[in-house]
Amino acid sequence: MLRVIPRCVSARSPVLPFLVSAIGVSIYFNQSIRSFVFSRSARSMASSNVYADLPNGRKIPMLGLGTWNSKQGLLKTAVMSAIDVGYRHIDCAYDYQNYGEVGEGIRAKIAEGKVTREDIFYTDKLWCTFHHPDDVEPACRHTIEKTGLEYIDLWLMHWPMAFKRGDAQYPTDDKGNYFCEDIDYTETWKAMEKVYEKGLVRAIGVSNLPLEWLQRVLDVSKVPIANLQVELHPYLTQVELVEFCKSKGITVTAYSPLGSPNSPDLDTNRSVPIDDPVVIEMAKKKGKTPAQILIRFQMQRGINVVPKSTNATRIAENFESYNFELTEGEMAELLSLNKNMRFVKYHESFNSPLHPFSPENMKK
């Protein structure tokens, strides 16, 4: 369920089915293309965020600032710019090794009085070297200490495969393959539940899990899975997985919504959605940027989205994705671009039987 909430206004109770009101702003669910569409009154409210409800009653802003592969030294300013524009969701991870700088940016805005800690929704992720149940809580405490944010709003298991325990972020052999360990991700999940119960994190979820693998976590979970973060864009729509999550009350977040043009796994001869002629023509027709079209595409599917940027202009442009609509025909056209093309693979760990996108597992 979604809510449009101006930063200074509390949301009223939702009117079912799939209708939410807040100071005259509404969202409705369009069954014909299975997408959320914002009312015209919402489009003029650039200072508003749209929120999805998590299973435990907390809310996650649908649009966030992604921080993967962002240059060191630029993120503090980028985070501060994003908060000034109106972002309240910041997505990070231990793997990115920039969470300290992200925390600095958030704390600076809190110190200015621009926001409170409660205004910010901070997502972080458990890295693969900390999958052993004994390592899960210390890893969480390390992130909290490094960011200085007191708690994590949403903590995700970044990948289901476990790497060799130790200080090396990417423990590799002489061929460049990662050393992996036989730790079932459901056991890691159970350890994450204990961290949740201690109040270190406000919600927990997973990332990069296919449907059947997600079901395995559901089968053992005592704490609801709040969120699944996966690669999503017009070339990889994952409709079945998204609909499954909706049926289970699991919110979905799209990473690489533009197609991850800077991914190290990207073949040089493969196109990306942001350069697709359909996307470019649609952007010209509507007077928007291709990035805005791709962000809006996910939002109207009812999916949270975390595009990354350190450019203040692009950060502001991306936030304007709240303020226009795609038609049913445009949504259908973007959905028709699906090629089941995945850009983020982490091929160095294909040797793990728990890598969801290894050639061996993709055959199953």
N, C-alpha and C positions, 0 to 999 in steps of 0.2 A: 504494500500500500504506500502511496506517495503523498507528500504534502508540500505545498508551496508556502514558504514561510519567510516573509520579509524579516530582515535581520533584527528589527526592533519589535516584532509582533509575534505573539504566541499563536500557534495553529489551533483552530477549532476542531471539534470532533469530525471525522470523516463521514460522509453520507454514502452508503453503499448502494449499488455496487460500483466500485472504482470511480467514485466521484468525491472530490475533496474540495472543501471551501476554506478560504482564509482571506478575509477582507476582500471578497469579491473575485478572488483568483481561483481558477478551477483547472483540474486535469480530468480527462475522461479516457476510458479504455475503448479503443476502436477494434472490434472483434474481426473485421474483415482483413486487416493487415496485422493484427495483434500488436498494436503500437499505442503508446501513450501520446496524446496530443494536448498541448497547452492552450488554454483559452487566449483570445485576443488581449484580454486585460492583463494577462501574465507577461505579454511581450514587451510592455512598456515599463516593466519593473526590473531594470538592470541591477538594482540593489537587492534583489531577492535570490534566495537559493531554493531549490526544490529538494526535498528530502524523501528518502525511502525509509520505512520502518524496519528495524531489525527485529528478530524474533523475541528479544528480551525487552522490547519497548523503546530502545534507544533509536536514534535517527542518524542516518548517514547522508551527507550531501551528495546529490547525484553527480555533480561536477567537481572534480578535484584537480590539484596540480600534481602531475607525475614528476619524479625526480631521477629516474633511471638514466644512466649514461650522461648525466649533466656535468659540465666541467666544474672541477673544484675551484672555489674562489668566487663563483657567480651565484651560488644557490642562496646564500643568505639574503642578498638583495632581491633575487627572484621571488623568494618566499614572502618577503616583506611587500613587494609590489603586488603579489597575488592577493594578500590579505587586504591591502588598500583597495583593490578593485572590488573585492567582495567574496573571494574564495574563503571557504571555511574548512575545506577538506584538503589535507596534504598527504600524499602517498609516498612512502619511502621503504627502505629495506636494509638489513645488515649487509646484504650482498653489494649494495650500491656504494658502501663505504663513505657516505656523505651525510649520514643522519645527524652527526654532530653539528654540521653547518646548518642543516635544516632546523634543528632545535634552536640554534642561535637566532635564526630569523623569526621563528615563532615567539621566542622569549622576548625579543626586542619589541615586537608589537604589543605583547602583553605589558611590558614595562611602560610603553607609551600611553597605555590606556585605550588603545584602539580596539582590543578584544580582551576577553578573559580566557583562561585556560578552558573553561567549559564551552566557550564558543567554537573552539577548534576541534576538528575531528582528525586525529592523527592515526594513520595506518602504518604498521611496520610488519616485517616478516621474519620468521625463524629460518635461519640458514641451514643448509644441508649438513654441515659439520657438527651441528648441535642436535641431531635427531635422537641420540641416545637419551632415554628418559631422565638420566641423572644430569644431563647437560641443559635441559630445556629451561628450567627456572633460572639458573645462572645466566643463560643467554638473554632472557627477558630482562633481568635486573641490570645487565650490562647496558642494554639499549636505553632503558629508562634513565640510568645514570648519565650516559653519554649525551642524550638529548636534553636532559634536565626538565622533562615534562611531567614528572610525578607518576604518570600512568600512560598506558597505550590504549587508545580508543578501540582499535581493531587490530588484532594480531593474527596473521595468517601463516600457515605452513607454506613456505615458498614453493617447494617441489616435494614430491613424494619419495624420491630416492635419497638415501643417506650417504654422505661422504665420510671418509676416514676421520675419526675424532682427532682433535689437536688444534694447533694454532694456525696451520696453513688454511687459508680460505679455499684454495683450489689444490688439494693434494694430488699431484700428478706423477705419472711414471715417465720414463725416458722417451715415450712416444707421444706424450701430451694427453694421455687419457687419465681421467680422474680415478683415484682409488675409492672404491665404493664399499660400503659395509652392508651386511644383511640385517637391517633393522626395519621391521614392518612399520609403515607410516601410521597404522592404527594405534600402535603402541606409543608413538610420538604424540598422536592426538590425545590419548588418555593423559599424558603428562601435561599437555597444554590445558586440559580441563582443570587440572589441579592449580595451575597458575591463575586461571580465571577465578577459581573458587577463593583464592587468596586476595583477589581484588587488584592485582597488578595490571590486569587488562580488563576492559569493559565488555569486550566481545571477542570471539575467536572464529576463525574460518580457515579455508584452505585455498590453494592456488594450483593451477595446472593439473587438475584431476579430470579425467574423462568420466562419463556418466557411471559406468559400472564401478569404477574406483571410488567415486563419491558415495555410492551406495554402501560400500564397505565401511566407510566412516559413519554413515547414518546408522548402520546396524549396531555399532558399538557405542555411539555417542550418548552421553548423559546430559551434556550441555548442547543446546541447539547450535547447528552450524549457521553462523550469522551471514556468511558471505563466501562466494566462490569468485576468485579473480582469475580470468583467463584471457587469452588473446582473442580479440574480436574486432572485425572490420568487414567491409563488404566482400572481401575475398575469403573470409572465414566466418560465416554467420553463426554456426553451431546452434541452429534452431532447436533441435531436439534437446540438447543439454540445457539451453536457456529455459525452455518450457518445463523441463523436469524440475529445475531449481524453483521456478515459480510455484509449481504444484506442491513443493515441500516447504515453502516459506523461506527459501534461501535467496538473499539478494545476490545479484551478479554485478561484477565490476569488469569493464573492458580495459585491458591494457593494450598498448600498441594500436590504438584506434585509427591511426593514419596509415598503418601497415608497416611500421618499424623500418623506415628507409635506412637507418644507421645500424641495423642489426648485423653482428658479425656472422650470422648464419645466412644472410641474404646473398643469393647468387647474383652476380653482377648483371646477368642477362634477364633478370626477372623484374617485372614492373610492380609498382606498389599502388594501393588504392588512391593515394593523394594525387598521383599522376594519371589516373584513369581518365580517358576522354569523357566518359559519362559524368564523372564527378566534376571535372573542370567545366563542362558545359552547363551543368546544373548550377554551379557556383556563379558563373557569369550571368545566367538567367535571373537568379535571385539577388544578385548584387552582394554576394557573400564570398568568403574565402573557401577554398576546397576543405581546409581543416574544419571550418565551421559546419560544413555540410556533413562531414564524417562524424563529428562529435554529436551533432543534432540527431543523426541517424540512430546512434545508440540510445540517446536519451528518450527518443520516441518509441523505442522498443522496451522502455522501462528498465534500462540498464545504466548503472553508474559508469562514469568514464573518467579516466585520469590521463589526459594528454600531457606530455612533458614539454617544457620550454623554460629557457632562462631569459628570453627576450621579452621585455616589458610590454612592447606593442602587441606581440602575439598572445601573451598571457591575457591582456585585456580583450583582444579580439575573440579568443576562445570563450571567455566568459559571456560574450554577447550571444553565444549559442542558445541561451535561454530565451532569446527575444525574437524568434521567428519560428515558423512551422514548415515542415515538409508536407506536401500533399500525399494522399493515399497512393497516387500514381508514382510519385517520386520515391516513396518508401519501397514500393514494389519493384521499381527499377533498380534501386540499390541492392535490395535483397537478391535480385536475379543475377547479380555479379558474382555470387558465391562460386568459388573454385576449390573449396577445402584446402586452400593454400596457407600453410603455416610458415611464419617467418622466424619465430623464436623456438629453437630446438635444444640448445645445450648439447650438441652432438658429442662433446668430449666425455659425456657420461652415458653414452649409449650402451656401454658394457654393463650397466646396472640392470638387473631384471625388473627393477621398479621405476625405470624411466618410461613415462607414459607414451612418449613419442619416438621411441627407438624403432628402427625398421622391424625388429622382431615383434614388438608389441603392436605395431600398427597393422600387422598382418592378421592379428587375431580378431 
